[in-house]
Amino acid sequence: MQDVDINMSEKDIELMQEKIDAGILLAQKRLKEKVIREDGELVVMRDGKVTHITAVDLEEE
């Protein structure tokens, strides 16, 4: 395996972070769409408590 120079500029880091953030938002959007399409339910942790979110609740957001 080749050694890679990992010295990234602040701009490179900022661009990479923007891409990561965009990917996370896209994944969240697709998950919501899937839950709504399948009339399912999401189980998430909010404020240290397990919370169930129905497809109806997601449609209202």
Buried (B, 14 or more C-beta within 10 A) or exposed (E): EEEEEEEEEEEEEEEEEEEEEEEEEEEEEEEBEEBBEEEEEBEEEEEEEEEEBBBEBBEEE
